[in-house]
Amino acid sequence: MRTRPLKVALLGCGVVGSEVARIMTTHADDLAARIGAPVELAGVAVRRPSKVREGIDPELVTTDATALVKRGDIDVVVEVIGGIEPARSLITTAFEHGASVVSANKALLAQDGAALHAAAEANSRDLYYEAAVAGAIPLIRPLRESLAGDKINRVMGIVNGTTNFILDKMDSTGAGYQEALDEATALGYAEADPTADVEAFDAAAKAAILAGIAFHTRVRLDDVYREGMTEVTAADFASAKEMGCTIKLLAICERAADGGSVTARVHPAMIPLSHPLASVRGAYNAVFVESDAAGQLMFYGPGAGGAPTASAVLGDLVAVCRNKLSGATGPGDSAYTQLPVSPMGEVVTRYHISLDVADKPGVLAQVATVFAEHGVSIDTVRQQGKDGEASLVVVTHRASDASLNGTVEALRSLDTVRGVASIMRVEGE
């Protein structure tokens, strides 16, 4: 074993960063044995240096992150500060000064992953980011390495623990959205401002990363269709249960049937109770992968939290350090297919549409005619009426998003249709 330690700079010492530092200290001997050399925490960049950080030598703490990553003796930079800047500049500076990088920064990787990979390659350094998607769940490395010889056709999953907790609570207790959100906040699952989670910005960034790796193409955050879950109601869950389904916020990345394009989207969807993702409860994450040779695979576990996310960071740290000792670099960016990302209007799926209609003869015929005129085939219809008003629920066969939107606009013009109560996609057939 090499006795000279590999030096690590830690950018950020919050919930995740403090756990990374703790594990590096408490598991130092094991990490050294697995890597083939000891690892040493050489500096910690923070915004508030006066804060007491248990187990971290105050002499290592600095507010000058740029100076830290420019040190010529740093082997690996661990970035857990998040956001776009200064993280982007610090990472590229680290590459230029000879350090490889381990990051948990999903937003930055979804927006500028290609540029960061190019900077790493130009400087013959590693960029690893297992912790950027699904916390402790080993997912990036299996997609990038274990399935490198296979053709992945679909990646579908629950990649945000906050939203899954809220939806699971609505499903199991009948609570409304706000009530479930309040509980998630009280338990620490939701931030004071939950927008990034409930409006699916967080999940969309993860979908962009997953799609790019799975399909070997460039997928940026702007390419991902995003729809939040704030409009999901208890009535939607009641309808889902009547269909033998539940509702999840899903990140779905698909290769087109002809192989000529890909799609990436995040939105609430009904999913059959028989599907493995339907049983994912609480704040857990799970990702379902479908490929040609391996078939169907599912990855499950805690998708957030200090210790779980730090576990993924440390796994990357071990891999990068091993590469450093061997004089090699691991897998880099793979975007050789250069497939276009199709717009949401071309996505084909099933739909559940709930309409408020007049309770009188001929309404169903009118509605069915509109669906037929727009080329949308109906699977099932359920109608209930009372005192001149009725609820009409239509479940379609597979149709494009564009054709469904045209259908809904035409339905709104009918005098007998009082309103469209809800529209939800049905996935996981």
Residue, then its C-alpha position, 0 to 999 in steps of 0.5 A: m500500500r502507498t503510504r503517501p495519502l491522497k488529498v481531498a478538498l471538500l466544498g461544502c459542509g452541510v448535511v451531506g458534506s459533514e457526513v462525507a467528512r465523518i465517514m472519511t474519518t471514522h472509516a479511514d482504515d477501511l477506505a485506505a485498504r480499499i483504495g490502496a492508499p490513505v485519503e486525507l481531508a486537506g481542506v473544507a470550504v464553507r460560507r460560515p467558518s465560525k460554525v462549530r463542525e464536530g470532528i473537523d479540524p478548524e485549521l482545515v476550514t476556509t472561505d476561499a474555495t477558489a484558493l483551495v481547488k487551486r492548490g497543486d497538491i489536491d488529488v480529488v475535489v468533492e463538490v456538495i455545495g449545489g447550484i450553478e455558480p460558484a460550483r461550475s467555476l470551482i469544478t473547472t478550476a479544479f480540473e485545470h489544477g490537476a484534481s478529479v471531481v466528485s459531485a452531487n450537483k444535479a442542477l449543474l450536471a443537467q444544465d452543463g454536463a457536456a461542458l464539464h465532461a469536456a473540461a474533465e477530458a481536456n485535463s485527463r481527469d475524472l468527473y463522477y456524480e453517483a450522488a446526483v441522482a437517487g441518493a444512495i441507490p447505485l444507479i449512475r454506475p450501473l447505467r454507465e458501466s454494468l449495462a454499457g454492453d446492452k441497449i437501454n430502452r426505457v428508464m422510469g422511476i420515482v426520483n424525489g423522496t419529498t413528492n413520493f412521501i406526499l403522494d403516498k400520504m394522500d393515497s394511504t390516508g385520503a389527505g389533501y395535498q396541502e395537509a400531506l405537504d404540511e406533514a412532510t414539512a413537519l417531519g423534515y422531508a420538505e423544505a420551507d420552500p418546497t417548489a423545487d420538489v413539488e413543481a418537479f424541477d429536482a426530478a427534471a434535472k435527474a431525468a436529464i442526467l439519466a436520459g443522457i447516460a441511458f441513451h448516449t446522447r445530449v439531454r439538457l434540463d430544457d429538453v425535459y417536459r416538466e409538470g408538478m404535482t400540486e394539482v393532484t387531488a384526493a378525487d384523483f386518487a379515488s379515480a385511480k383506486e377504481m382503476g386498480c392504480t395509484i399515483k406517482l410523480l414519475a421521471i420517464c426517459e424513453r427511446a422511440a420505437d424506431g430508435g431515432s429519437v428519445t423523450a424525457r419527461v416528469h409528471p404525475a401519472m396513474i400506475p397499476l398497483s401490480h407495477p413494482l413502482a406502485s409499492v414504493r412508499g414514504a420518502y424512498n426512491a426507485v428506478f425501473v430500467e428496461s433493456d434488450a438483453a438484461g430485461q427489467l431491472m429495479f433499483y430501490g432505496p433511500g433517495a436523499g438524506g445526509a448519510p445515504t447521499a454521502s455513501a454514494v459520494l464516498g463510493d465515487l471517491v474510492a473509484v476516483c482515487r483508485n483511478k488516480l493510483s493506476g494512472a487511468t480515468g474512468p468512463g467519461d461522457s458518451a454522447y455518440t448517438q446524438l439522438p434528437v429529443s422529441p417534444m412532449g406533443e409526440v409522446v404516446t401514452r394512455y390518458h384518464i380524463s374526468l369531465d363534468v357534463a350535463d346529465k342528459p341523453g346524447v352526451l356520451a355520444q357527443v363526447a365519443t364523436v370528439f375523441a373519434e374525430h381526433g383519432v383517440s381511441i377510447d378504452t373504457v367509459r364510466q358515467q355517474g349522474k344526479d340532479g342534471e349534472a354528471s361525471l364522465v370518466v374516459v380512459t383512452h388507449r395509447a394516444s399522442d399528447a398532441s392529439l389528446n390536447g386537441t381532443v380536450e380543446a374540442l370537448r371544452s367547446l361542447d355545450t354539454v361539457r361543463g368543464v374538464a375536472s382532471i387529466m392524468r397520464v396512465e403509465g406502467e402497462 
